Amino acid sequence: MKKWNPTAMKWLKIIHIILVALFFGGIMSSVALNFGMNLGAYEHTLDAYRSMVRLSDRIVRTGAVGTLLVGFAYGLFTNWGFFKHRWIAIKWMLFILQTIIGIFIVDKLMMANMGMLETLHAGALTHPDFIRNHAYRQYAVTVQVILTLVIIAVSVIKPRKKRKTS
């Protein structure tokens, strides 16, 4: 397959940075909403959860799917490949783990609590499942933030990168 030229590579990098900023910015906004929520005030909690759902649907997913597509472009159309370097494989594994946590834990707990808020109204705030879901979601989002920071560090440091010989 034909590899992209340096100009195309620069545009791919720009797109990648923008998408990662959307992804990470959406997650960090969700963290702020989640930790800053007043669980004693129904309307405030409902608004915060609605905002988190919108962030997840519009910002985080756009960044995540876009980042995945850019990753495929890097693997297919550049000399980087998918597993040529160990640090790239580590990034892929961490991204997959982070995505699994986001889809199967963070979003599932968020939607369960949103459903309780819509059906039980203020009663949801004292429901044990709601409280547990909220706490677990906080832990899972914190793990997502840590994984993102590790991915960024791996991208910059490139551990065990092949050395050039002089």
C-alpha positions as CSV (number, residue, x, y, z in Angstrom):
1,M,0.0,0.0,0.0
2,K,1.3,3.5,-0.9
3,K,2.6,5.5,2.1
4,W,1.6,9.1,2.7
5,N,4.0,11.9,2.0
6,P,5.3,14.3,4.7
7,T,2.6,16.9,4.1
8,A,-0.2,14.3,4.5
9,M,1.6,13.0,7.7
10,K,1.6,16.6,9.2
11,W,-2.1,16.9,8.5
12,L,-2.7,13.5,10.0
13,K,-0.8,14.6,13.1
14,I,-2.9,17.8,13.4
15,I,-6.1,15.9,13.1
16,H,-4.9,13.4,15.7
17,I,-4.1,16.1,18.2
18,I,-7.5,17.8,17.7
19,L,-9.3,14.5,18.1
20,V,-7.3,13.5,21.2
21,A,-8.1,17.0,22.6
22,L,-11.8,16.4,22.1
23,F,-11.6,13.0,23.6
24,F,-9.6,14.0,26.7
25,G,-11.4,17.3,27.1
26,G,-14.7,15.6,27.1
27,I,-13.5,13.1,29.7
28,M,-12.1,15.9,31.9
29,S,-15.3,17.9,31.5
30,S,-17.3,14.8,32.6
31,V,-14.9,14.4,35.6
32,A,-15.6,18.0,36.6
33,L,-19.3,17.5,36.3
34,N,-19.2,14.2,38.2
35,F,-17.1,15.3,41.1
36,G,-18.8,18.8,41.3
37,M,-22.3,17.4,41.4
38,N,-24.5,18.3,44.3
39,L,-26.2,14.9,45.0
40,G,-28.6,16.6,47.4
41,A,-30.2,18.7,44.7
42,Y,-32.3,16.8,42.2
43,E,-32.4,19.5,39.4
44,H,-28.7,20.1,39.7
45,T,-27.9,16.4,39.5
46,L,-30.3,15.9,36.6
47,D,-28.8,18.8,34.7
48,A,-25.3,17.5,35.4
49,Y,-26.2,14.0,34.2
50,R,-27.9,15.4,31.0
51,S,-24.7,17.3,30.3
52,M,-22.5,14.3,30.9
53,V,-24.7,12.3,28.4
54,R,-24.4,15.0,25.8
55,L,-20.6,15.2,26.3
56,S,-20.3,11.5,26.0
57,D,-22.5,11.3,22.9
58,R,-21.1,14.3,21.0
59,I,-17.6,15.0,22.2
60,V,-16.0,11.9,23.8
61,R,-17.4,9.5,21.1
62,T,-16.3,11.9,18.3
63,G,-12.8,12.1,19.7
64,A,-12.6,8.3,20.4
65,V,-13.9,7.2,17.0
66,G,-11.8,9.8,15.2
67,T,-8.7,8.8,17.2
68,L,-9.4,5.1,16.3
69,L,-9.7,6.0,12.6
70,V,-6.5,8.1,12.7
71,G,-4.8,5.2,14.4
72,F,-5.8,2.9,11.5
73,A,-4.6,5.5,9.0
74,Y,-1.2,5.6,10.8
75,G,-1.0,1.9,10.8
76,L,-2.0,1.5,7.1
77,F,-0.6,4.5,5.3
78,T,2.6,5.3,7.2
79,N,5.8,3.5,8.1
80,W,4.8,3.3,11.7
81,G,2.6,0.2,11.2
82,F,0.5,-1.2,14.0
83,F,3.0,-3.2,16.0
84,K,6.4,-2.3,14.5
85,H,7.4,-0.6,17.7
86,R,6.5,-1.8,21.2
87,W,5.3,1.7,22.3
88,I,2.7,1.7,19.5
89,A,1.4,-1.7,20.6
90,I,1.2,-0.4,24.2
91,K,-0.8,2.6,23.0
92,W,-3.2,0.4,21.1
93,M,-3.7,-1.9,24.2
94,L,-4.3,1.0,26.5
95,F,-6.7,2.7,24.1
96,I,-8.7,-0.5,23.7
97,L,-8.8,-0.9,27.5
98,Q,-9.8,2.7,27.9
99,T,-12.6,2.3,25.3
100,I,-13.9,-0.9,27.0
101,I,-14.0,0.9,30.4
102,G,-15.8,3.9,28.7
103,I,-18.4,1.8,26.9
104,F,-19.1,-1.0,29.4
105,I,-18.6,0.8,32.7
106,V,-18.7,4.6,32.5
107,D,-21.5,4.9,29.9
108,K,-23.5,2.0,31.3
109,L,-23.5,3.4,34.9
110,M,-24.2,6.9,33.6
111,M,-27.2,5.7,31.6
112,A,-28.5,3.6,34.5
113,N,-28.4,6.7,36.8
114,M,-30.0,8.9,34.1
115,G,-32.8,6.3,33.9
116,M,-33.3,6.4,37.6
117,L,-33.3,10.2,37.7
118,E,-36.0,10.2,35.0
119,T,-38.2,7.6,36.6
120,L,-37.6,8.0,40.4
121,H,-37.0,11.8,40.2
122,A,-35.6,13.1,43.5
123,G,-36.0,9.6,45.0
124,A,-33.1,8.4,42.8
125,L,-30.7,10.5,44.9
126,T,-31.1,8.3,47.9
127,H,-31.4,5.0,46.0
128,P,-28.5,2.7,46.9
129,D,-28.0,1.7,43.2
130,F,-27.8,5.3,42.1
131,I,-25.2,6.1,44.9
132,R,-23.2,3.0,44.1
133,N,-23.3,3.7,40.3
134,H,-22.2,7.2,40.8
135,A,-19.2,6.2,43.0
136,Y,-18.2,3.4,40.6
137,R,-18.4,5.9,37.7
138,Q,-16.1,8.3,39.5
139,Y,-13.5,5.5,39.9
140,A,-13.8,4.4,36.3
141,V,-13.5,7.9,34.9
142,T,-10.5,8.4,37.1
143,V,-8.9,5.3,35.6
144,Q,-9.7,6.6,32.1
145,V,-7.9,9.9,32.9
146,I,-4.9,8.0,34.2
147,L,-4.9,5.7,31.1
148,T,-5.1,8.8,28.8
149,L,-2.1,10.4,30.6
150,V,-0.1,7.2,30.3
151,I,-0.9,7.0,26.5
152,I,0.2,10.6,26.1
153,A,3.4,9.9,28.1
154,V,4.1,6.8,26.0
155,S,3.5,8.9,22.8
156,V,6.1,11.4,23.9
157,I,8.7,9.2,25.6
158,K,8.4,6.2,23.1
159,P,9.9,3.7,25.6
160,R,12.2,1.1,24.0
161,K,12.2,2.9,20.7
162,K,14.7,1.5,18.3
163,R,17.9,3.5,18.5
164,K,19.6,4.9,15.5
165,T,23.2,3.8,15.1
166,S,25.8,6.4,14.1
